[in-house]
């Protein structure tokens, strides 16, 4: 055992989820093109819009979580740790 501890990259989870989302959107776009609902030119916009909505949602979720932690810290008695 080398003794070096590695800490997980905090940005790895959103990147992983975004990658899965992108692949899912590509598969969905392919299906929609096959069915004639989208044209092949529209797929890039479809995938971009899906990734944008995910990124916006993730950002809002992170800000909401940070605001909850801040509120809990402000309302906690002095010297009391918050979860």
Secondary structure, DSSP 8 states (H G I E B T S, - for coil): ---------TTHHHHHHHHHHHHHHHHHHHHHHHTTSS-GGGHHHHHHHHHHHHHHHHHHHHHHHHHHHHHHHHHS-TT----
